[in-house]
Amino acid sequence: MRYRSIDFMRSYAIVVMVIVHFLENLSGTREWSPDGFGAPIFTFLAGVSYRLWLFSRESRGMTQEQISRETIRRGLFLIGLGFLFNGLIWLPEDLFTWDVLTFLGVTMCVLNVARSMPAGAILLTIGLSVCCSPVMQRLVDYPAYWSNGYFETEWTLSELLTGLLVTGYFPVFPWIAIPLSGFIAAPALLGMSVASNREQKLWIITGMSLVTLALLLLVFRWTFALGALWIPAWTMYPASLLYMTGVLGMVILLQSGLHRWIDERGAAWIPEGFYRRARRFSQYSLSIYLLHHIVHLWPLWMYGYYTAGDPTLYWGTVLSWWPSFFLAIAFLVCCDWLLGLVERHRIVTVESLMRWLCE
């Protein structure tokens, strides 16, 4: 069964990512962009989708060994793709930035272990990964890796492991909590047969409690003089305790609400053409993620190299915010047309290549 709610959420996440990256990389604008909301949805859905994929494989009678092999192959594929992305689309010195693709690959390997764990152990892992991350960030001196506003690291084993686990763009701690939450909450939030109404209500209450707590902490931080001393800021780099609390509650409520409004009630008010585009963007989200970086970063690198010998010279300064924003919109419109051609002519994509290699 294909859930329209998941398609809408994933398509929204990839659209937000495209807009944020165009604004940030071309104009250096982050103040008013929807920065910090696309990645949590994208990673949460990685856990939800894996749970659905696992359910379908088990219903077909696949053995646990076969499921494990497919999962690990997918994880290794994404990790390898992440390194290619860092080295070829960004720059060779950015090979070990631990971006979202390498994180999703590691997530697949973690989920392969999590599927054999009891629910209580997974919940404990989620809680520990969120609560212990601020301590870990302080112990490894997180700001030292971000002195210029972006992640930098030495190619030594200790620093590479530190980047993977704590200091990279999407380190295991605390980000692993989000896909694990999607994995364990999916049966209840999507009304699958293994979930009871009581479990569904508990997850909704959990989501509401987390969002309410985050809002109260933000109000306290903004209102009282000592709030800024006692409460961490809402930051994505590093992913603060306040940020993780808010986005975890947000994605849980968003998945639950959209499932009720769209999957269960049919959502006849949504035009079929609009859903068709949402499904298309969701289905090819990985290809869109790769393509939009090529489209706006490679010309930027070439322009900087041929005019001044420095590929990064114009990074974040080449345009103001409004042409960057409209270039992002133009890319999304062209992308819709290109993906229509891909569907009609069955052109090979990253998604189809992954299925062919890993299944």
C-alpha positions as CSV (number, residue, x, y, z in Angstrom):
1,M,0.0,0.0,0.0
2,R,1.3,3.5,-0.9
3,Y,0.5,6.2,1.6
4,R,-0.2,9.5,0.1
5,S,0.7,11.2,3.4
6,I,4.3,10.0,3.1
7,D,4.5,11.2,-0.5
8,F,3.3,14.7,0.5
9,M,5.7,14.8,3.4
10,R,8.7,13.7,1.4
11,S,8.0,15.9,-1.5
12,Y,7.7,18.9,0.9
13,A,11.0,17.9,2.5
14,I,12.9,17.8,-0.9
15,V,11.3,21.1,-2.1
16,V,12.4,22.8,1.2
17,M,15.9,21.4,0.8
18,V,16.2,22.7,-2.8
19,I,15.1,26.2,-1.8
20,V,17.3,26.3,1.3
21,H,20.4,25.1,-0.6
22,F,19.9,27.6,-3.5
23,L,19.5,30.4,-1.0
24,E,22.4,29.4,1.2
25,N,24.9,28.5,-1.5
26,L,24.2,31.3,-3.9
27,S,23.3,34.2,-1.6
28,G,24.3,33.1,1.9
29,T,20.8,33.7,3.1
30,R,19.6,31.6,6.1
31,E,17.6,34.1,8.2
32,W,14.2,33.7,6.7
33,S,14.6,30.4,4.7
34,P,12.9,27.2,6.0
35,D,16.3,26.0,7.2
36,G,16.1,23.1,9.6
37,F,12.7,21.6,8.7
38,G,13.4,19.6,5.6
39,A,16.1,17.2,6.9
40,P,14.1,16.0,10.0
41,I,11.1,15.1,7.8
42,F,13.4,13.4,5.3
43,T,15.3,11.3,7.9
44,F,12.1,10.5,9.9
45,L,10.5,9.1,6.7
46,A,13.6,6.9,6.2
47,G,12.6,5.1,9.4
48,V,8.9,5.0,8.5
49,S,9.7,3.7,4.9
50,Y,12.1,1.1,6.2
51,R,9.3,-0.2,8.6
52,L,6.9,-0.5,5.6
53,W,9.6,-2.1,3.5
54,L,10.3,-4.6,6.3
55,F,6.6,-5.4,6.7
56,S,6.3,-6.1,2.9
57,R,9.4,-8.3,2.8
58,E,8.2,-10.3,5.8
59,S,4.8,-10.8,4.3
60,R,6.4,-12.2,1.2
61,G,8.1,-14.9,3.3
62,M,11.7,-13.6,3.0
63,T,14.1,-14.9,5.6
64,Q,15.7,-12.7,8.2
65,E,19.1,-13.3,6.5
66,Q,17.8,-12.2,3.1
67,I,16.3,-9.0,4.7
68,S,19.6,-8.3,6.5
69,R,21.6,-8.7,3.2
70,E,19.3,-6.3,1.3
71,T,19.4,-3.8,4.2
72,I,23.2,-3.8,4.5
73,R,23.6,-3.5,0.7
74,R,21.3,-0.4,0.7
75,G,23.3,1.1,3.5
76,L,26.6,0.6,1.8
77,F,25.2,1.9,-1.5
78,L,24.1,5.1,0.2
79,I,27.4,5.5,2.0
80,G,29.3,5.1,-1.2
81,L,26.9,7.5,-3.0
82,G,27.5,10.0,-0.2
83,F,31.2,9.9,-0.6
84,L,30.9,10.3,-4.4
85,F,28.5,13.2,-3.8
86,N,30.9,14.9,-1.4
87,G,33.9,14.5,-3.6
88,L,32.5,15.1,-7.0
89,I,29.6,17.5,-6.5
90,W,31.2,19.4,-3.7
91,L,35.0,19.3,-3.7
92,P,37.5,16.6,-2.9
93,E,38.5,18.2,0.4
94,D,34.8,17.8,1.5
95,L,34.9,14.0,1.2
96,F,34.4,13.4,4.9
97,T,31.8,16.1,5.8
98,W,29.3,13.3,6.8
99,D,26.3,14.8,5.0
100,V,22.8,13.4,4.8
101,L,23.5,10.6,2.3
102,T,26.3,9.0,4.4
103,F,24.0,9.4,7.5
104,L,21.1,7.6,5.7
105,G,23.5,4.8,4.8
106,V,24.6,4.5,8.4
107,T,20.9,4.6,9.4
108,M,20.2,1.6,7.2
109,C,22.8,-0.4,9.1
110,V,21.5,0.8,12.5
111,L,17.9,-0.1,11.5
112,N,19.0,-3.5,10.5
113,V,20.1,-4.0,14.2
114,A,17.1,-2.1,15.6
115,R,14.5,-4.4,13.9
116,S,15.7,-7.2,16.2
117,M,15.6,-5.0,19.4
118,P,12.6,-4.8,21.8
119,A,10.7,-1.5,21.6
120,G,11.9,-0.5,25.0
121,A,15.5,-0.7,24.0
122,I,14.9,1.4,20.9
123,L,13.1,4.1,22.9
124,L,16.0,4.1,25.4
125,T,18.5,4.5,22.5
126,I,16.4,7.4,21.2
127,G,16.4,9.1,24.6
128,L,20.1,8.5,25.2
129,S,21.2,9.7,21.7
130,V,19.3,13.0,22.2
131,C,20.2,13.7,25.9
132,C,23.8,12.6,25.7
133,S,24.6,14.6,22.5
134,P,25.1,18.0,24.2
135,V,27.6,16.4,26.6
136,M,29.4,14.7,23.7
137,Q,29.5,17.9,21.7
138,R,31.1,19.7,24.7
139,L,33.7,16.9,25.3
140,V,35.0,17.0,21.7
141,D,34.9,20.8,21.4
142,Y,32.2,21.0,18.7
143,P,32.9,24.7,17.8
144,A,36.5,24.0,16.9
145,Y,35.2,22.0,13.9
146,W,33.0,24.9,12.8
147,S,35.3,27.9,13.2
148,N,34.6,29.2,9.7
149,G,30.8,28.6,9.8
150,Y,31.1,25.2,8.1
151,F,32.4,21.8,9.0
152,E,36.1,21.2,8.7
153,T,38.2,18.2,9.8
154,E,41.6,16.6,9.5
155,W,41.8,13.2,7.7
156,T,42.9,11.3,10.8
157,L,41.1,8.3,12.1
158,S,40.1,9.9,15.4
159,E,38.8,13.1,13.8
160,L,36.9,11.1,11.1
161,L,35.2,9.0,13.8
162,T,34.4,12.2,15.7
163,G,32.9,13.7,12.6
164,L,30.8,10.6,11.9
165,L,29.5,10.3,15.5
166,V,29.3,13.9,16.8
167,T,30.5,16.9,14.8
168,G,29.7,16.4,11.1
169,Y,26.7,17.9,9.3
170,F,24.5,14.9,10.1
171,P,26.3,12.9,12.9
172,V,24.9,9.7,14.3
173,F,24.4,11.5,17.7
174,P,21.8,12.9,18.0
175,W,20.3,12.5,14.5
176,I,19.9,8.7,14.7
177,A,17.0,9.4,17.1
178,I,14.8,10.8,14.2
179,P,14.8,7.7,11.9
180,L,14.6,5.4,14.9
181,S,11.5,7.3,16.0
182,G,10.0,6.9,12.5
183,F,10.7,3.2,12.6
184,I,9.2,2.5,16.0
185,A,6.2,4.9,15.6
186,A,5.2,3.9,12.0
187,P,2.8,1.0,12.9
188,A,0.9,3.2,15.3
189,L,0.9,6.5,13.3
190,L,-0.1,4.7,10.1
191,G,-2.8,2.5,11.7
192,M,-1.2,-0.8,10.7
193,S,-2.7,-3.9,12.0
194,V,0.0,-4.4,14.7
195,A,-0.8,-1.1,16.3
196,S,-3.6,-0.5,18.7
197,N,-5.6,2.8,19.2
198,R,-3.9,3.1,22.6
199,E,-0.5,3.1,21.0
200,Q,-1.6,5.7,18.4
201,K,-2.9,8.0,21.1
202,L,0.3,7.6,23.1
203,W,2.4,8.7,20.2
204,I,0.1,11.7,19.5
205,I,0.4,12.7,23.1
206,T,4.1,12.3,22.9
207,G,4.4,14.5,19.9
208,M,2.1,17.2,21.4
209,S,4.1,17.1,24.6
210,L,7.5,17.5,22.8
211,V,6.2,20.4,20.7
212,T,4.6,22.1,23.8
213,L,7.8,21.7,25.8
214,A,9.9,23.2,23.0
215,L,7.6,26.2,22.7
216,L,7.6,26.8,26.4
217,L,11.4,26.6,26.5
218,L,11.6,29.0,23.6
219,V,9.2,31.5,25.3
220,F,11.2,31.2,28.6
221,R,14.5,31.7,26.7
222,W,13.1,34.9,25.0
223,T,11.3,36.3,28.0
224,F,13.6,35.9,30.9
225,A,17.2,37.3,31.2
226,L,18.5,34.0,32.6
227,G,16.7,31.9,29.9
228,A,19.6,32.2,27.5
229,L,22.0,30.9,30.1
230,W,19.9,27.9,31.2
231,I,18.3,26.9,27.9
232,P,20.2,26.0,24.7
233,A,19.5,28.0,21.5
234,W,17.4,26.5,18.7
235,T,20.3,25.4,16.4
236,M,20.7,22.8,13.7
237,Y,24.5,22.9,13.7
238,P,24.9,21.6,16.3
239,A,21.5,19.9,16.7
240,S,20.7,21.3,20.1
241,L,18.5,19.6,22.7
242,L,15.8,22.2,22.1
243,Y,15.9,21.7,18.3
244,M,15.7,17.9,18.6
245,T,12.8,18.1,21.0
246,G,10.8,20.4,18.7
247,V,11.4,18.6,15.4
248,L,10.8,15.2,16.9
249,G,7.4,16.3,18.2
250,M,6.7,18.1,14.9
251,V,7.4,15.1,12.6
252,I,5.3,12.8,14.8
253,L,2.3,15.1,14.7
254,L,2.7,15.8,11.0
255,Q,2.8,12.2,10.1
256,S,-0.2,11.4,12.3
257,G,-2.3,14.3,11.1
258,L,-1.6,13.9,7.4
259,H,-2.4,10.1,7.7
260,R,-5.8,10.9,9.2
261,W,-6.6,13.8,6.8
262,I,-5.3,12.3,3.6
263,D,-5.0,8.5,3.8
264,E,-8.0,7.7,6.0
265,R,-10.4,10.3,4.7
266,G,-9.4,10.2,1.1
267,A,-8.7,14.0,0.7
268,A,-10.9,14.4,-2.3
269,W,-10.3,18.1,-2.1
270,I,-6.6,17.6,-3.2
271,P,-6.4,17.8,-7.1
272,E,-5.2,14.6,-8.6
273,G,-2.6,16.4,-10.6
274,F,-1.1,17.9,-7.5
275,Y,-0.9,14.5,-5.8
276,R,0.7,13.1,-9.0
277,R,3.5,15.6,-8.8
278,A,3.9,15.0,-5.0
279,R,4.2,11.3,-5.7
280,R,6.8,12.0,-8.4
281,F,8.9,14.2,-6.3
282,S,8.7,11.7,-3.4
283,Q,9.6,8.7,-5.6
284,Y,12.6,10.5,-7.2
285,S,13.7,12.5,-4.1
286,L,17.2,11.1,-4.1
287,S,17.7,12.0,-7.7
288,I,16.4,15.5,-7.1
289,Y,18.7,15.9,-4.1
290,L,21.8,15.0,-6.3
291,L,20.7,16.9,-9.4
292,H,19.9,20.2,-7.7
293,H,23.4,20.4,-6.2
294,I,24.9,19.7,-9.7
295,V,22.8,22.4,-11.3
296,H,23.7,25.2,-8.9
297,L,27.1,24.2,-7.5
298,W,29.1,23.2,-10.6
299,P,28.5,26.5,-12.4
300,L,29.5,28.3,-9.2
301,W,32.8,26.3,-8.9
302,M,33.6,26.8,-12.6
303,Y,32.9,30.5,-12.5
304,G,35.1,31.0,-9.5
305,Y,37.9,28.9,-10.9
306,Y,38.0,30.5,-14.3
307,T,37.7,34.1,-13.0
308,A,40.0,33.9,-10.0
309,G,41.5,30.4,-9.8
310,D,39.4,29.7,-6.6
311,P,36.3,27.5,-7.0
312,T,34.8,28.7,-3.7
313,L,35.4,32.4,-4.2
314,Y,31.7,33.2,-4.9
315,W,30.1,30.6,-2.7
316,G,27.3,32.3,-0.8
317,T,27.9,35.7,-2.4
318,V,27.3,35.4,-6.1
319,L,23.6,36.5,-6.1
320,S,21.2,38.2,-3.8
321,W,18.3,36.3,-2.2
322,W,15.6,37.0,-4.7
323,P,17.3,35.6,-7.9
324,S,18.5,32.6,-5.9
325,F,14.9,31.9,-4.7
326,F,13.5,32.2,-8.2
327,L,16.2,30.0,-9.6
328,A,15.2,27.4,-7.1
329,I,11.5,27.7,-8.2
330,A,12.6,27.4,-11.9
331,F,14.6,24.3,-11.1
332,L,11.6,22.7,-9.4
333,V,9.4,23.4,-12.4
334,C,12.0,22.0,-14.8
335,C,12.5,19.0,-12.6
336,D,8.8,18.2,-12.7
337,W,9.0,18.2,-16.5
338,L,12.2,16.1,-16.5
339,L,10.7,13.5,-14.1
340,G,7.7,13.2,-16.4
341,L,10.1,12.2,-19.2
342,V,11.9,9.7,-16.8
343,E,8.5,8.0,-16.1
344,R,7.4,7.9,-19.7
345,H,10.7,6.6,-21.1
346,R,11.8,4.5,-18.1
347,I,15.1,6.2,-17.8
348,V,17.6,4.8,-15.3
349,T,17.7,6.8,-12.0
350,V,19.6,6.5,-8.8
351,E,16.6,4.9,-7.2
352,S,16.2,2.3,-9.9
353,L,20.0,1.6,-9.8
354,M,19.8,1.1,-6.0
355,R,16.9,-1.4,-6.4
356,W,18.8,-3.3,-9.1
357,L,22.0,-3.6,-7.1
358,C,20.5,-4.1,-3.7
359,E,17.4,-6.3,-4.1
